[in-house]
Amino acid sequence: MISKRGFTTTILHSDRLTKPEHGALHQPIHTSVTYGYEDVQDLVDIFQNKKKGYAYSRQGNPTVSALEHKVTQMENGIATIAFSTGMAGISATILALMKQGDHIVASSYLFGNTRSVFQSFIDIGLDITFVDATSIDNVRNEIKDSTKMVFVETIANPATQIVELDKIGDLCEEKGLIYMVDNTMTSPYLFKPIKVKASLVVNSLTKYIGGHGNALGGSVTDTGLFNWANFPNIFEGFKKQVKPEVLGMTQIRKKGLRDAGGTLSPEAAHSISIGSETLALRMERACTNAFALATFFESHPMIKKVYYPGLKSHPQHELAGRLFLKYGALMSIELDNSIDCFAFLNKLKLVIKSSNLGDTRTLAIPVAHTIFNELGAAKRVEMGISDSMIRLSIGIEDLDDLVEDFKEALG
Ligand SMILES: *Cc1c(COP(=O)(O)O)cnc(C)c1O
């Protein structure tokens, strides 16, 4: 399953190796909602998990499978399930694996909508504790008998905190907990969470993997490291049907994707597949741009603070250097008090005021007023988000043009 070839070669040739009809280089867009069989036994076997195949597209489609296979290879995992969005993947996985009263330790530095849906899960009976996971002790101190999972992100958005990913992996292994890592901000090109013993890896395919801001999607990959056979919440019926190592993915596909219905469309899967072919190239360029801009901002008198893991001033700079291939393409800045944040943003001509990230274009957004507005001031303080913070998702434009645009807006 795992290719020995390089990252980009593997993605580029992934579809072709399954020999699509007419020698197509891409898996075609299969729009059929349902699949018919000559022998009804084949259909029955697919329903009973005895045979691989397609029955109804809500839980599987050949175009989507081709993308799932690519993500599995990118993450060095054993299997991937794609979803309509990153949020659908996170929600469906928690819904599929957790039961009332189960406890999750989550990083307090989370994507705003993840934090929000976790609050909804608390409201219907899950027990979730948010901790400053940049220190392993804070995670360890919250583990109790009912703890089933630890959930973290690789680089937090917008303040770029990096939790003790490796030590948390050791802790989860020791305690037999599911370690779920949202790899969106680094993407599997910069970091493979299997390296820190993650059990499940989430990617918002909408961001760097798709990369062009033209399709929504999400994925959850099983790294193969977690022992599902001993996990108490697995549905008894599945234990009779499938091998222990695929129990987790079977449960997430059936109880999560099939039942909650957050299915990725074949059209979006195709767009994301094409985008993913250039992930490495785009990431290299965006990271180079980001590093140069962060250095420029750090020395600019009108910028009070720069949050970017590539800077020596970043509290987890050493950890980022040790774990990640590059320091990412997301940063946040705080302007000098004398500059009005909205006026600055409105002066930008090239950089787009927009909420996405991981696009090919550079995007800027004032976070406290927008994506983290609903959370309220107290939670924003807890997450390290100040009122004047501007998040920048650096794209692949020519660097000089970006520097020029920021220089003019600051001047
Ligand atoms: C965007 C994002 C998500 C959600 O992904 P969608 O595809 O927008 O639903 C989850 N986690 C992180 C870190 C993100 O940046």
The ligand as a MOL file (V3000), in Angstrom:
LIG
                    3D

  0  0  0     0  0            999 V3000
M  V30 BEGIN CTAB
M  V30 COUNTS 15 15 0 0 0
M  V30 BEGIN ATOM
M  V30 1 C -10.4520 24.6160 8.0570 0
M  V30 2 C -10.0660 23.7240 9.1510 0
M  V30 3 C -10.9140 22.6860 9.5680 0
M  V30 4 C -12.2680 22.4700 8.9530 0
M  V30 5 O -12.1930 22.1650 7.6220 0
M  V30 6 P -13.3880 22.5060 6.5910 0
M  V30 7 O -12.9960 21.7570 5.3950 0
M  V30 8 O -13.4320 23.9790 6.4230 0
M  V30 9 O -14.6300 21.9820 7.2460 0
M  V30 10 C -10.4950 21.8730 10.5980 0
M  V30 11 N -9.3090 22.0580 11.2010 0
M  V30 12 C -8.4650 23.0390 10.8330 0
M  V30 13 C -7.1720 23.1750 11.5360 0
M  V30 14 C -8.8200 23.9020 9.8010 0
M  V30 15 O -7.9850 24.8820 9.4410 0
M  V30 END ATOM
M  V30 BEGIN BOND
M  V30 1 1 1 2
M  V30 2 1 2 3
M  V30 3 2 2 14
M  V30 4 1 3 4
M  V30 5 2 3 10
M  V30 6 1 4 5
M  V30 7 1 5 6
M  V30 8 2 6 7
M  V30 9 1 6 8
M  V30 10 1 6 9
M  V30 11 1 10 11
M  V30 12 2 11 12
M  V30 13 1 12 13
M  V30 14 1 12 14
M  V30 15 1 14 15
M  V30 END BOND
M  V30 END CTAB
M  END
